[in-house]
Amino acid sequence: MIANVDTSLVDWSRAQFALTAMYHWIFVPLTLGLSVIQAVMETMYYRTGDEFWKKTAKFWMKIFGINFAVGVATGLILEFEFGTNWSNYSWFVGDIFGAPLAIEGILAFFMEATFIAVMFFGWDKVSKKFHLASTWLVSLGATLSAWWILVANAWMQHPVGMQFNPDTVRNEMVDFMAVAFSPDAVNKFFHSVLSGWVLGAVFVVGVSCWFLLKNRQRRFALKSIKIAAVFGIISAGLIVFTGHVAGTIIGKTQPMKLAAAEGFYEGKEGAGLVAVGLLNPAKQTYNDGEDPFIFRIEIPKMLSFLANSNFDSFVPGIADIIEGGYEQDDGTIALPAEEKIERGKKAITALAHYREAGKSGDEATKAAAYKDFQENVEYFGYGYIKDINELVPSVPLNFYSFRIMVVLGFYFVLFFIVVIYLGYKEKLHKMKWMHWIGVLTIPLAYIAGQAGWIVAEVGRQPWAIQDLLPVTVAVSKLDVSSVKLTFFIFAFLFTMMLIAAVGISIREIRKGPDLPELEEGNN
Amino acid sequence: MKERFLRPFRKVKKIIKNVFNFYVEGFRSMTLGKTLWLIILIKLFIMFCILRPFFFPRYLNEEKLGETKEEHVAGELIDRGIKEKDNILLIDTNKK
């Protein structure tokens, strides 16, 4: 029997998941960022006893609360989708995915839920010290939630610490530490959380700039900007570093993703990074002879540095990865994709023989099939690849998303430097143009985060789990019409939620903090 | 003696009462929070009472599938990967 999966089913299932994840990532990063900023402000209140800081912290907590309330549990929809739309995947990942998500649910979620109540209800009811500790623990809880989710995601990018059991058809965790603390997981955690912190900082600076534009709450706005900008420059600086580490990790574990993000087809030593470029739409396949770019401006040797922290190192291009034959980081020679496909087919066939032999009680065949399977399981997913071009993810989507993320990342560094400088020179409150830049920078922080996730997830295609399970096999055989229907239901519901969150936030921002409007110069 | 025995229970009871009152007073004094809770409850109702049962049934339901989950997924993994000719090729290889 040859089972065919309608490609439109895969596309709609992916679109539905992407829609849910993208909406989810609108709410999560602001929660991460604001949770730290409000905790710093409350620490100022604890240390100085100045009611100004208490009211300032309370204002940002209100915005945090709106975002948390509207955003909370949107992640559960993703889990529904795993079970229904991606059932093969859900079973295949086994306890690798279950364990981190369960820990996330039990530890971090309850931690957040408990201390959030103290944070909102506990003013004047618990001691200042206990309240401050609760506010920091809310932040820690939100961050720990992110840790476990990102561990699960990192495992999809680079599966480690597990063994596939052909009897249960599941991956079983054999090394928890390898899963929880793989370099991919650790760096992904810091990179993603830092992006949330940058967004939180940009948001606070932007909203405070709005108050300056309206000539309201100057002291509140300038103090908020000062804290957020310092927090922002530290986060944005660190994110440049984690971005470089991510490039190095991806260069080793997902070279195709890096090559696609660069539109890099022919590998070479001392490879340049495209700073500005326009892809050639005529380029359809890796070996069609078309030039990949209409024009490009490169930073010499920078791609080699990004991938290997060495300006002269070799970086494989898309054609090299497909054709193999280059020396990999561990000294082995990369296999051509054709050979990986053959070995993947052997692994799948061995699995079939293993299970058939198990049913008929033929132990000798079962043992031989098991041996075959273990020898080829590394390339299991390649056995489902029908056309070698399927192995190349969307180059334009990766290339442009990567550039948007990186350019905005450096823009945020510059933005915070300028804000801190103007604040230090005490010129910020006069500069209307800077206030407008502050306000207009808010959406850019959201765009940067979304672009980053596009690179991470689209760059992994065609895999749901790198090298092991393509999306065409991970997907459940559902009616395309029902997936389309749920896509539009979600699009409607999430948009309503977003409108509610934005509407309530704008109303509360307009009201402002519970502080007297000070006279100009009285700051 | 009895008093000594009951003292810890009274203490626990007091703590539970204080925590309960803390939440009750907190919820009562909410202003914006009431709107937010309404949003949360509507959202959870839609998610768990409409979306989950009607649009997201558990796909790997053994009763509906008529086989175990691992059998079903194994079948999916094998069927989607093997063309008949590939299967024959490997059987031939094994025979050699």
Contacts between the chains, C-beta under 8 A, distances in Angstrom:
chain1	res1	chain2	res2	distance
A	1	B	79	5.2
A	2	B	79	7.1
A	2	B	82	7.8
A	2	B	83	5.8
A	2	B	84	7.2
A	3	B	76	7.1
A	3	B	79	4.0
A	3	B	80	4.8
A	5	B	80	6.7
A	62	B	32	6.5
A	65	B	32	7.4
A	65	B	33	7.1
A	65	B	36	6.4
A	66	B	32	7.5
A	66	B	36	6.5
A	69	B	36	3.8
A	69	B	37	7.4
A	69	B	39	5.9
A	69	B	40	5.4
A	70	B	36	7.6
A	70	B	39	6.1
A	70	B	43	7.9
A	72	B	40	6.7
A	73	B	40	7.7
A	73	B	43	6.7
A	73	B	44	6.5
A	73	B	47	6.7
A	76	B	47	6.3
A	77	B	47	6.7
A	77	B	51	7.3
A	80	B	47	7.8
A	80	B	51	6.7
A	80	B	52	6.2
A	80	B	56	4.1
A	81	B	56	7.3
A	83	B	56	6.7
A	83	B	58	5.7
A	83	B	59	6.5
A	83	B	60	7.6
A	84	B	55	7.7
A	84	B	56	4.4
A	84	B	57	6.5
A	84	B	58	7.2
A	84	B	59	5.1
A	85	B	59	7.8
A	87	B	59	3.8
A	87	B	60	5.0
A	87	B	73	7.6
A	88	B	73	5.5
A	88	B	76	5.2
A	88	B	77	6.9
A	90	B	60	7.4
A	91	B	60	6.2
A	91	B	69	5.9
A	91	B	70	7.4
A	91	B	73	4.4
A	92	B	73	6.7
A	92	B	77	7.5
A	117	B	22	7.8
A	117	B	23	6.5
A	117	B	26	6.6
A	120	B	26	6.8
A	120	B	33	7.0
A	121	B	22	6.3
A	121	B	23	7.0
A	121	B	25	7.1
A	121	B	26	2.8
A	121	B	27	7.9
A	121	B	29	7.6
A	122	B	22	7.6
A	122	B	26	7.9
A	125	B	22	6.4
A	125	B	25	7.8
A	167	B	70	7.4
A	168	B	70	5.3
A	169	B	70	4.7
A	169	B	73	4.9
A	169	B	74	4.6
A	169	B	77	6.6
A	170	B	70	7.4
A	344	B	81	7.7
A	345	B	81	6.9
A	345	B	82	7.4
A	345	B	86	5.3
A	345	B	90	7.9
A	346	B	90	6.4
A	348	B	77	6.9
A	348	B	78	6.3
A	348	B	81	3.8
A	348	B	82	5.7
A	349	B	81	8.0
A	349	B	82	5.9
A	349	B	86	6.1
A	349	B	87	5.9
A	349	B	90	4.1
A	350	B	90	7.3
A	351	B	74	7.2
A	351	B	77	6.8
A	351	B	78	6.2
A	352	B	78	4.5
A	352	B	82	6.1
A	352	B	87	6.9
A	353	B	90	7.2
A	353	B	91	7.9
A	353	B	94	7.5
A	355	B	74	5.7
A	355	B	78	7.5
A	365	B	94	7.7
A	368	B	94	6.5
A	372	B	90	7.9
A	372	B	94	7.9
A	383	B	81	4.8
A	384	B	80	6.2
A	384	B	81	5.1
A	472	B	80	7.2
A	473	B	76	7.2
A	473	B	77	6.5
A	473	B	80	5.0
A	473	B	81	7.2
A	476	B	59	4.8
A	477	B	76	7.9
A	478	B	59	7.5
A	482	B	55	7.3
A	485	B	55	7.6
A	486	B	51	7.8
A	486	B	55	5.1
A	486	B	56	7.9
A	489	B	51	7.6
A	489	B	55	7.2
A	493	B	46	6.7
A	497	B	39	7.7
A	497	B	43	7.0
A	500	B	39	6.0
A	504	B	32	7.4
A	504	B	35	6.8
A	504	B	36	7.7
A	508	B	32	6.8
